[in-house]
Amino acid sequence: QVQVVESGGGLVQPGGSLRLSCAVSETASFTFRLAQLAWYRQVPGEQREFVARITRSGGTTYSESVKGRFTISRDNAEKRVYLQMDSLKPDDTAVYYCAREGSRTDWGQGTQVTVSS
């Protein structure tokens, strides 16, 4: 199984910034630089929501709610994907999940982000 581990969550005031990090392991059948990676988030009682995606070539896609505020990036040497979150709002409060997308999706354990004054 591909292992996915998120970190960097925490408490931040509205308008603040936070940077999430996700480490993705390699296996005999999985190479990080060829992977499509994404971030999702989920509020208790609600469906998991797509946030951002980055392809093997670096192309990015964002949900409309975070476009212009969040930036997804990847470091193939370190085998990590990042989510830089700026101008955070209370509605951004959620558990954020990193995912390796493909024929199957491998999920991380999630990291809590709380935006509150």
C-alpha positions in Angstrom: 0.0 0.0 0.0 1.1 3.6 -0.7 1.5 5.4 2.6 0.4 9.0 2.8 1.1 11.2 5.8 -0.1 14.8 6.3 1.3 17.4 8.7 1.2 21.1 9.4 -2.3 21.7 10.6 -3.2 23.9 13.5 -5.1 26.9 14.8 -4.8 30.2 12.9 -6.7 33.5 13.0 -8.9 34.6 10.1 -6.7 36.2 7.4 -3.7 34.2 8.5 -1.7 31.6 6.6 -0.8 27.9 7.1 1.3 25.5 5.1 0.4 21.8 5.0 2.8 19.1 4.0 2.2 15.5 2.8 4.8 12.8 2.5 4.0 10.0 0.0 6.0 6.8 0.1 7.2 4.9 -3.0 6.6 1.2 -3.7 7.7 -1.2 -6.4 4.7 -0.1 -8.5 4.5 3.6 -7.5 6.8 6.4 -8.4 6.2 9.8 -6.8 7.2 11.9 -9.8 4.6 10.2 -11.9 1.7 10.6 -9.4 -1.3 12.8 -9.5 -1.8 14.3 -6.0 -4.6 16.2 -4.4 -5.9 17.8 -1.2 -9.4 17.3 0.1 -11.1 18.6 3.2 -14.1 17.5 5.3 -16.2 19.1 8.0 -18.0 16.8 10.4 -21.4 15.8 9.0 -20.6 16.9 5.5 -19.2 15.3 2.4 -15.5 15.3 1.7 -14.7 18.3 -0.6 -12.1 18.6 -3.3 -9.6 21.4 -2.7 -6.7 21.2 -5.1 -4.9 18.8 -7.5 -1.5 18.7 -9.1 -0.5 16.5 -12.0 2.8 14.7 -12.7 3.7 17.6 -15.0 2.8 20.3 -12.4 -0.5 21.4 -13.8 -2.9 22.5 -11.1 -6.7 22.7 -10.5 -8.5 24.4 -7.6 -12.0 24.5 -6.3 -13.7 27.8 -6.8 -13.9 28.4 -3.0 -10.1 28.4 -2.6 -8.9 29.7 -6.0 -6.5 32.7 -5.5 -5.9 31.9 -1.8 -4.5 28.4 -1.8 -1.5 27.1 -3.8 -0.6 23.4 -4.3 3.0 22.4 -5.2 5.2 19.4 -5.2 8.8 18.5 -4.6 9.7 15.3 -6.4 13.1 15.1 -4.7 11.6 15.2 -1.3 8.5 13.2 -2.3 6.2 15.8 -0.8 3.2 17.7 -1.8 2.3 21.0 -0.2 -0.8 23.2 0.3 0.0 26.9 1.0 -3.1 28.4 2.5 -3.4 32.2 2.6 -6.2 34.6 3.6 -7.8 31.9 5.6 -11.5 32.1 6.5 -13.5 30.4 9.3 -15.2 28.3 6.5 -11.8 26.8 5.7 -12.0 25.0 9.1 -11.9 21.2 8.4 -9.8 18.1 8.4 -7.5 18.2 5.4 -6.6 15.0 3.6 -3.8 14.4 1.1 -4.5 11.8 -1.6 -2.7 9.9 -4.3 -5.1 9.5 -7.1 -5.1 6.8 -9.7 -6.8 3.5 -10.4 -7.4 3.6 -6.7 -7.1 6.5 -4.2 -4.7 6.3 -1.2 -5.6 8.7 1.6 -3.7 10.1 4.5 -4.9 10.2 8.1 -5.8 13.9 7.9 -4.7 17.0 9.7 -6.9 19.5 11.5 -7.0 23.1 10.4 -9.0 25.5 12.6 -9.5 29.1 11.6 -10.9 31.1 14.5 -10.4 34.4 16.4 
